[in-house]
């Protein structure tokens, strides 16, 4: 069943006359977190943190720029407009090749829609020079569903003669890892880390970590990334319908792909008001128009869409649809205020 919640409130014009701190609060509320500590990381390792934010409002929100207070940290960001209930992110990357020791940076995120606002994100971490990773992390790339994959990297340590890796802690049950000491001489030691992705890993993007526990009671994080590709893939995985007035309709598209031609047999939803157009021809890629007609009851819409196919005896794939049924017509265009000088890099 679809889920309806109390309607959203548009961002009030009153925030423009509030105190400077209060006027920024609407933007800060969208972020799940505004600070992150990488703690201790290896020299040359890939270290990233994704600051995720969700649009809680009727109006689209847009990041104009992100600037960093320190060259030790760079930022990428979602530069397209983010619609109601849609998520965006600011990705902070710590430069562990050019910087060492204790580092901190403030990322200033500037919004220019629907109103001007700035949110500051704090990043801290300690780049240790006695531990070096090569390559900087585990990259699985694209892995077919129900298949396993294995990657390795080398860890070099220089310092105490009794230094050891004493344990391994993966952050995902779909990862297994082991380390093998390759050689030791005086205060230098080299390890090989092997990481395997289990075949039962679910489809989708992988961003996990392996923590290597050391004899000095510290942990060295290793970034793990990849993409598990199922027999069927659907994009977008989350379909955002935006704000729809009662009785009005909106049309979006979902794309279903496979490595082999297939037919779409049926598309259904657990919510009323959805219509789908499908092709009966076998294809590698199906573009399915999705039309939603809003009912009379206002509130948040959360619905599931299921696509049934003839692939492999009836493979299915699901996606979620999000939207807002509004009590009133769409809000007037928000005032546009000047944005600060651009910085950072947009996500392609």
LOTINU-289944 format. One record per residue (C-alpha): x, y, z; residue number from 1. Coordinates in steps of 0.5 Angstrom, whole numbers, plus 500, padded with zeros to 3 digits. Each point is the difference from the previous one (the first is absolute). Example, Ala and Ser with C-alpha at 12.3 -4.5 7.8 and 13.67 -1.06 7.14 Angstrom:
2
<<525; 491; 516>; 1>,
<<502; 507; 498>; 2>,
END
This chain:
348
<<500; 500; 500>; 1>,
<<502; 507; 499>; 2>,
<<502; 504; 506>; 3>,
<<497; 507; 501>; 4>,
<<503; 505; 505>; 5>,
<<498; 507; 502>; 6>,
<<502; 505; 494>; 7>,
<<506; 504; 499>; 8>,
<<501; 507; 502>; 9>,
<<503; 505; 495>; 10>,
<<506; 504; 502>; 11>,
<<497; 506; 503>; 12>,
<<502; 507; 498>; 13>,
<<501; 502; 507>; 14>,
<<506; 496; 500>; 15>,
<<503; 506; 496>; 16>,
<<499; 505; 506>; 17>,
<<502; 495; 505>; 18>,
<<507; 501; 504>; 19>,
<<506; 498; 495>; 20>,
<<500; 493; 504>; 21>,
<<493; 499; 500>; 22>,
<<500; 501; 492>; 23>,
<<505; 494; 499>; 24>,
<<496; 495; 504>; 25>,
<<496; 498; 495>; 26>,
<<506; 498; 496>; 27>,
<<504; 496; 506>; 28>,
<<493; 496; 502>; 29>,
<<501; 496; 493>; 30>,
<<507; 497; 502>; 31>,
<<500; 494; 503>; 32>,
<<507; 502; 503>; 33>,
<<504; 506; 500>; 34>,
<<507; 497; 503>; 35>,
<<504; 494; 499>; 36>,
<<507; 498; 503>; 37>,
<<504; 495; 496>; 38>,
<<504; 499; 506>; 39>,
<<506; 496; 498>; 40>,
<<502; 499; 492>; 41>,
<<505; 497; 496>; 42>,
<<505; 504; 496>; 43>,
<<498; 499; 492>; 44>,
<<493; 497; 502>; 45>,
<<493; 502; 497>; 46>,
<<496; 504; 505>; 47>,
<<493; 502; 499>; 48>,
<<494; 502; 504>; 49>,
<<493; 502; 497>; 50>,
<<496; 505; 503>; 51>,
<<493; 498; 498>; 52>,
<<494; 505; 500>; 53>,
<<493; 499; 499>; 54>,
<<495; 506; 497>; 55>,
<<495; 501; 505>; 56>,
<<496; 505; 497>; 57>,
<<495; 501; 494>; 58>,
<<505; 505; 496>; 59>,
<<506; 497; 496>; 60>,
<<507; 501; 504>; 61>,
<<507; 501; 496>; 62>,
<<507; 501; 502>; 63>,
<<504; 505; 497>; 64>,
<<506; 499; 502>; 65>,
<<505; 496; 506>; 66>,
<<506; 503; 502>; 67>,
<<505; 497; 505>; 68>,
<<504; 504; 505>; 69>,
<<506; 495; 499>; 70>,
<<504; 497; 494>; 71>,
<<500; 494; 504>; 72>,
<<493; 498; 498>; 73>,
<<496; 501; 494>; 74>,
<<493; 500; 498>; 75>,
<<495; 497; 495>; 76>,
<<493; 501; 500>; 77>,
<<493; 499; 497>; 78>,
<<499; 506; 496>; 79>,
<<493; 499; 497>; 80>,
<<494; 502; 503>; 81>,
<<497; 496; 505>; 82>,
<<493; 499; 501>; 83>,
<<495; 498; 505>; 84>,
<<503; 494; 504>; 85>,
<<506; 499; 496>; 86>,
<<507; 499; 502>; 87>,
<<506; 504; 498>; 88>,
<<507; 499; 503>; 89>,
<<506; 504; 502>; 90>,
<<506; 495; 499>; 91>,
<<506; 502; 504>; 92>,
<<507; 497; 498>; 93>,
<<506; 500; 505>; 94>,
<<507; 501; 496>; 95>,
<<504; 495; 503>; 96>,
<<506; 500; 495>; 97>,
<<502; 508; 501>; 98>,
<<498; 501; 507>; 99>,
<<502; 496; 507>; 100>,
<<498; 501; 507>; 101>,
<<494; 503; 503>; 102>,
<<496; 504; 495>; 103>,
<<493; 503; 500>; 104>,
<<496; 504; 495>; 105>,
<<493; 504; 500>; 106>,
<<496; 499; 493>; 107>,
<<495; 505; 499>; 108>,
<<494; 498; 496>; 109>,
<<497; 506; 497>; 110>,
<<492; 499; 498>; 111>,
<<497; 505; 495>; 112>,
<<493; 497; 499>; 113>,
<<495; 501; 503>; 114>,
<<504; 505; 504>; 115>,
<<507; 501; 501>; 116>,
<<503; 497; 506>; 117>,
<<507; 497; 503>; 118>,
<<501; 493; 503>; 119>,
<<507; 499; 503>; 120>,
<<502; 493; 501>; 121>,
<<506; 498; 504>; 122>,
<<505; 494; 498>; 123>,
<<506; 498; 504>; 124>,
<<505; 494; 500>; 125>,
<<507; 498; 501>; 126>,
<<505; 498; 494>; 127>,
<<505; 495; 503>; 128>,
<<506; 500; 496>; 129>,
<<503; 493; 503>; 130>,
<<494; 496; 496>; 131>,
<<500; 500; 493>; 132>,
<<494; 497; 495>; 133>,
<<502; 498; 493>; 134>,
<<495; 500; 496>; 135>,
<<496; 506; 505>; 136>,
<<494; 495; 501>; 137>,
<<496; 494; 497>; 138>,
<<497; 501; 494>; 139>,
<<495; 494; 497>; 140>,
<<497; 504; 494>; 141>,
<<494; 497; 497>; 142>,
<<499; 493; 503>; 143>,
<<494; 496; 497>; 144>,
<<495; 497; 505>; 145>,
<<501; 494; 503>; 146>,
<<507; 500; 499>; 147>,
<<506; 501; 504>; 148>,
<<506; 504; 499>; 149>,
<<507; 501; 504>; 150>,
<<504; 506; 500>; 151>,
<<507; 501; 504>; 152>,
<<504; 506; 502>; 153>,
<<507; 501; 504>; 154>,
<<501; 503; 506>; 155>,
<<507; 502; 503>; 156>,
<<502; 502; 507>; 157>,
<<506; 504; 502>; 158>,
<<501; 501; 508>; 159>,
<<500; 495; 505>; 160>,
<<503; 493; 499>; 161>,
<<494; 497; 504>; 162>,
<<495; 503; 496>; 163>,
<<494; 495; 498>; 164>,
<<493; 500; 497>; 165>,
<<496; 496; 505>; 166>,
<<493; 500; 497>; 167>,
<<496; 502; 494>; 168>,
<<493; 503; 501>; 169>,
<<496; 501; 493>; 170>,
<<494; 504; 501>; 171>,
<<495; 496; 495>; 172>,
<<499; 492; 501>; 173>,
<<501; 500; 492>; 174>,
<<507; 501; 501>; 175>,
<<505; 495; 503>; 176>,
<<508; 502; 501>; 177>,
<<506; 497; 502>; 178>,
<<507; 503; 500>; 179>,
<<507; 496; 499>; 180>,
<<507; 503; 503>; 181>,
<<504; 500; 494>; 182>,
<<507; 502; 503>; 183>,
<<503; 503; 506>; 184>,
<<506; 504; 501>; 185>,
<<502; 504; 506>; 186>,
<<495; 505; 501>; 187>,
<<497; 499; 493>; 188>,
<<494; 495; 498>; 189>,
<<496; 499; 494>; 190>,
<<493; 496; 500>; 191>,
<<496; 498; 494>; 192>,
<<492; 501; 501>; 193>,
<<495; 496; 496>; 194>,
<<493; 502; 500>; 195>,
<<494; 496; 497>; 196>,
<<493; 502; 498>; 197>,
<<495; 494; 502>; 198>,
<<496; 498; 494>; 199>,
<<494; 501; 504>; 200>,
<<501; 508; 501>; 201>,
<<494; 503; 498>; 202>,
<<500; 505; 493>; 203>,
<<502; 507; 501>; 204>,
<<505; 504; 501>; 205>,
<<505; 498; 506>; 206>,
<<504; 505; 504>; 207>,
<<503; 496; 506>; 208>,
<<506; 500; 505>; 209>,
<<505; 495; 502>; 210>,
<<503; 502; 507>; 211>,
<<507; 497; 501>; 212>,
<<501; 499; 508>; 213>,
<<507; 501; 502>; 214>,
<<504; 498; 506>; 215>,
<<501; 508; 502>; 216>,
<<492; 499; 501>; 217>,
<<498; 505; 494>; 218>,
<<496; 498; 494>; 219>,
<<502; 502; 493>; 220>,
<<494; 501; 495>; 221>,
<<500; 497; 493>; 222>,
<<495; 502; 495>; 223>,
<<496; 495; 496>; 224>,
<<496; 502; 494>; 225>,
<<497; 497; 494>; 226>,
<<493; 498; 497>; 227>,
<<496; 494; 500>; 228>,
<<496; 499; 493>; 229>,
<<494; 496; 500>; 230>,
<<497; 496; 495>; 231>,
<<495; 506; 499>; 232>,
<<502; 507; 502>; 233>,
<<495; 506; 501>; 234>,
<<501; 508; 500>; 235>,
<<499; 504; 504>; 236>,
<<499; 495; 506>; 237>,
<<496; 506; 503>; 238>,
<<495; 503; 496>; 239>,
<<499; 507; 502>; 240>,
<<493; 503; 498>; 241>,
<<501; 507; 503>; 242>,
<<494; 504; 503>; 243>,
<<493; 498; 496>; 244>,
<<494; 504; 501>; 245>,
<<493; 496; 502>; 246>,
<<497; 497; 493>; 247>,
<<506; 502; 496>; 248>,
<<505; 495; 497>; 249>,
<<508; 500; 499>; 250>,
<<504; 495; 495>; 251>,
<<507; 497; 501>; 252>,
<<504; 495; 497>; 253>,
<<503; 494; 503>; 254>,
<<505; 496; 496>; 255>,
<<501; 492; 501>; 256>,
<<506; 497; 497>; 257>,
<<503; 493; 499>; 258>,
<<506; 497; 496>; 259>,
<<495; 495; 496>; 260>,
<<494; 502; 497>; 261>,
<<494; 500; 504>; 262>,
<<492; 501; 500>; 263>,
<<497; 504; 505>; 264>,
<<494; 496; 502>; 265>,
<<496; 505; 505>; 266>,
<<502; 506; 505>; 267>,
<<496; 501; 506>; 268>,
<<500; 505; 506>; 269>,
<<497; 499; 507>; 270>,
<<497; 507; 500>; 271>,
<<494; 502; 496>; 272>,
<<501; 506; 494>; 273>,
<<505; 496; 496>; 274>,
<<500; 499; 493>; 275>,
<<506; 497; 496>; 276>,
<<501; 499; 493>; 277>,
<<504; 494; 497>; 278>,
<<503; 497; 494>; 279>,
<<499; 492; 498>; 280>,
<<506; 500; 496>; 281>,
<<506; 497; 503>; 282>,
<<506; 505; 501>; 283>,
<<506; 501; 504>; 284>,
<<497; 506; 503>; 285>,
<<493; 502; 501>; 286>,
<<498; 507; 501>; 287>,
<<493; 500; 504>; 288>,
<<496; 507; 501>; 289>,
<<497; 500; 507>; 290>,
<<494; 505; 501>; 291>,
<<498; 501; 507>; 292>,
<<493; 504; 501>; 293>,
<<499; 503; 507>; 294>,
<<494; 498; 504>; 295>,
<<497; 505; 505>; 296>,
<<503; 498; 506>; 297>,
<<506; 505; 502>; 298>,
<<507; 497; 503>; 299>,
<<506; 496; 498>; 300>,
<<500; 495; 495>; 301>,
<<505; 494; 500>; 302>,
<<498; 494; 496>; 303>,
<<503; 494; 497>; 304>,
<<501; 498; 492>; 305>,
<<501; 493; 498>; 306>,
<<502; 498; 493>; 307>,
<<499; 493; 498>; 308>,
<<504; 497; 494>; 309>,
<<501; 494; 496>; 310>,
<<507; 499; 502>; 311>,
<<503; 494; 503>; 312>,
<<493; 497; 501>; 313>,
<<497; 507; 503>; 314>,
<<505; 504; 503>; 315>,
<<497; 507; 503>; 316>,
<<503; 506; 503>; 317>,
<<497; 506; 504>; 318>,
<<501; 507; 501>; 319>,
<<497; 505; 505>; 320>,
<<496; 506; 498>; 321>,
<<500; 506; 504>; 322>,
<<495; 507; 500>; 323>,
<<496; 505; 504>; 324>,
<<493; 501; 498>; 325>,
<<499; 507; 502>; 326>,
<<494; 504; 503>; 327>,
<<501; 506; 496>; 328>,
<<502; 502; 493>; 329>,
<<508; 500; 499>; 330>,
<<503; 505; 504>; 331>,
<<502; 507; 496>; 332>,
<<508; 500; 498>; 333>,
<<504; 501; 505>; 334>,
<<505; 506; 501>; 335>,
<<506; 500; 496>; 336>,
<<506; 503; 504>; 337>,
<<507; 500; 498>; 338>,
<<505; 494; 501>; 339>,
<<507; 500; 503>; 340>,
<<506; 499; 495>; 341>,
<<500; 492; 498>; 342>,
<<505; 495; 503>; 343>,
<<500; 493; 500>; 344>,
<<499; 495; 494>; 345>,
<<493; 498; 498>; 346>,
<<498; 493; 499>; 347>,
<<499; 497; 493>; 348>,
END
